[in-house]
């Protein structure tokens, strides 16, 4: 509740917006009906996030439209949840059709295993959401102050327990969905939301919310909440970058349970050292049948103890930093009503994807494709979107979106491989065969022209930067070495740049902060190396380090480890010293 007491801290304005919204209704419908503008009210823009929608505008034409006294070119982003990144051919075809209908004929694969469609006019939003629901996809809780899309290792070949882990992932995702009827009323004409698994009804008994929102209550969470599930030795979901993580523990070929991690998160604010990226702490072990309850109780802890005054310090990582991991475990066990076991041994090897064909434990085959920037679009030289549509028409398995913005054609029978290969080659979806190791390990957020938070380019910039760096890589003999490079247009961290061995974060147009020294396995943050530098300066700074790496590295030594050993940068040992001992 919002207090009128003069001595009580003033809650952030978003708390009032949520409280007054009648469980996320606000005046969204009235805004959609207003044909005099492409936008909606400011308060409603906060609420539509819970529905998976962001209002944006085309920043490339802002100045021109202002000159002609025109309204901004408003549109909406729709983010479509895919728990664990699993997508059927039918679902792919629906997303492809929606992209043609209202989203500039492009599909964006996100860093959290979801689809994004950009450029949707507000009059088309209902059709988009209803079309998704018809094939059991939803935008509900893709954004907003709730738990978002739950991620999972996408490779079905990775482990014979993958199916069991994916099942837990889907159950957690469904269990933590908001239950407000507003979404169904507004977008689906009262029809039920179709999810991959049923939501658990028993949640309403003791979650601490209310009758409408048993878990979240009328004010939902202080900020967004993110969960990932990893299957060692692959940390391709960057489990430590998430509020809550589950690391699968496999014993004797079976899923014994999960190590539970808490308190990860990437976002920060330039110039505010009270904000910082943080990697999660491993606090306990739970069995598979305890995982959903653990997730529920952790979310409830954040609901009750997160910061609702300062949104810059409202993420769960700051709650863990403030209260301590030991307190979190104690409070978790108190709410569960039983003690958890201590964490078990595990080991990660990398955060990258495994390209090409790999055989699964079920005898089916999986083809990992490289999709630069996660952008599925037709261009003159590469018809990626058409190619994926044609594959979806003949594919008998499913697709898996990866946390590195790539795509797996999964569960292909041996006799169908040739047909898939022909289509992949025809539509030039085989870029993984020729891409350098650095290019295969790149991530870029969307940034300009649609993201309102972007301070600089990212998706439209990183490929050209990598091209220039590839000249150096060729000179150094490092063309096929896996070096993780990540770029974002602002410090909020959507592309997890603070886990890049080379990280770039937009500062102002054309200038970036350069970070070095992250761990290849996703278990160490990088640190600021140079502040607000241009493209040419980035090249000049990285060239001698890359050449030095080629000559002086130890056998098997990763680039991030090398930059620390050679003294280019100091290691970040915890999130709270991310800003300490920087090199500039």
Beta strands, then each sheet from edge to edge (+ up, - down):
strand 1: 53-57
strand 2: 74-80
strand 3: 86-88
strand 4: 107-109
strand 5: 115-120
strand 6: 151-152
strand 7: 227-231
strand 8: 244-251
strand 9: 254-262
strand 10: 281-286
strand 11: 356-359
strand 12: 365-369
strand 13: 375-376
strand 14: 398-401
strand 15: 407-412
strand 16: 442-444
strand 17: 485-488
strand 18: 502-508
strand 19: 511-516
strand 20: 527-533
sheet 1: 1+ 2- 5+ 4- 13+
sheet 2: 3+ 14- 15+ 12- 11+
sheet 3: 6+ 7+ 8+ 9- 10+
sheet 4: 16+ 17+ 18+ 19- 20+
end
